[in-house]
């Protein structure tokens, strides 16, 4: 779907800025202790934005994947609870 309105353009830029900010953080911290990074932006009412930069001199990939899985599991639990209670995610 094309982006038409100024509000849609502003929202898209704001979301893209999250990825640019992570790229900057990665560049500033260098590669020696880079343990991974992720930015997850769900659709609106789909949960919280997840942003994490892992600095780990051991560069353990399992730690990154477990962290992402845990954060995703937490968001899925909140979404499930909201759906079970009849509320849209993030709305009361």
C-alpha positions as CSV (number, residue, x, y, z in Angstrom):
1,X,0.0,0.0,0.0
2,X,1.5,3.4,-1.0
3,X,2.1,6.0,1.7
4,X,-0.1,8.9,0.8
5,X,-0.8,11.2,3.8
6,X,1.6,13.4,5.7
7,X,0.8,11.4,8.9
8,X,1.6,8.1,7.2
9,X,4.9,9.6,5.9
10,X,5.8,10.9,9.4
11,X,5.0,7.6,11.0
12,X,7.0,5.6,8.4
13,X,10.0,8.0,9.0
14,X,9.7,7.6,12.7
15,X,9.7,3.8,12.5
16,X,12.6,3.9,10.0
17,X,14.5,6.1,12.4
18,X,14.5,3.3,15.0
19,X,16.6,1.2,12.6
20,X,18.9,4.0,11.8
21,X,19.5,4.6,15.5
22,X,20.4,1.0,16.0
23,X,22.8,1.1,13.0
24,X,24.5,4.2,14.6
25,X,24.7,2.4,18.0
26,X,26.4,-0.6,16.3
27,X,28.9,1.7,14.5
28,X,29.7,3.5,17.7
29,X,30.4,0.4,19.7
30,X,32.6,-1.4,17.2
31,X,32.9,-5.0,16.2
32,X,35.1,-6.4,19.0
33,X,32.3,-6.8,21.5
34,X,29.3,-7.0,19.2
35,X,27.0,-9.7,20.4
36,X,24.1,-9.0,18.1
37,X,21.3,-6.6,17.6
38,X,17.6,-6.6,16.8
39,X,14.8,-4.1,16.1
40,X,11.3,-5.6,15.9
41,X,8.5,-3.3,15.0
42,X,5.1,-4.9,15.0
43,X,2.0,-3.4,13.3
44,X,0.1,-0.9,15.4
45,X,-1.6,-2.5,18.4
46,X,0.7,-5.5,17.9
47,X,2.8,-5.0,21.0
48,X,5.9,-3.0,22.1
49,X,8.8,-2.2,19.8
50,X,11.8,-4.4,20.7
51,X,15.2,-2.8,20.4
52,X,18.3,-4.4,21.8
53,X,22.0,-4.1,21.2
54,X,24.0,-6.8,22.9
55,X,27.6,-6.1,23.8
56,X,29.3,-9.4,24.6
57,X,33.0,-10.0,24.2
58,X,32.2,-13.8,24.0
59,X,30.0,-13.1,21.0
60,X,27.6,-15.9,22.0
61,X,24.9,-16.3,19.4
62,X,22.8,-18.4,21.7
63,X,22.5,-15.5,24.2
64,X,21.2,-13.2,21.5
65,X,18.6,-15.7,20.2
66,X,17.5,-16.6,23.7
67,X,17.1,-12.9,24.5
68,X,15.0,-12.3,21.4
69,X,12.9,-15.4,22.0
70,X,12.2,-14.4,25.6
71,X,11.2,-10.8,24.6
72,X,9.0,-12.2,21.9
73,X,7.4,-14.7,24.3
74,X,6.6,-11.9,26.7
75,X,4.9,-9.9,23.9
76,X,2.9,-12.9,22.8
77,X,1.8,-13.5,26.4
78,X,0.6,-9.9,26.6
79,X,-1.2,-10.2,23.3
80,X,-2.9,-13.4,24.3
81,X,-4.1,-12.0,27.6
82,X,-5.5,-8.9,25.8
83,X,-7.3,-11.1,23.3
84,X,-8.7,-13.4,26.0
85,X,-10.1,-10.4,27.9
86,X,-11.7,-9.1,24.7
87,X,-9.5,-6.0,24.5
88,X,-7.5,-4.9,21.5
89,X,-3.8,-5.1,22.2
90,X,-2.7,-2.0,24.1
91,X,-6.2,-0.6,24.6
92,X,-8.2,-0.7,27.7
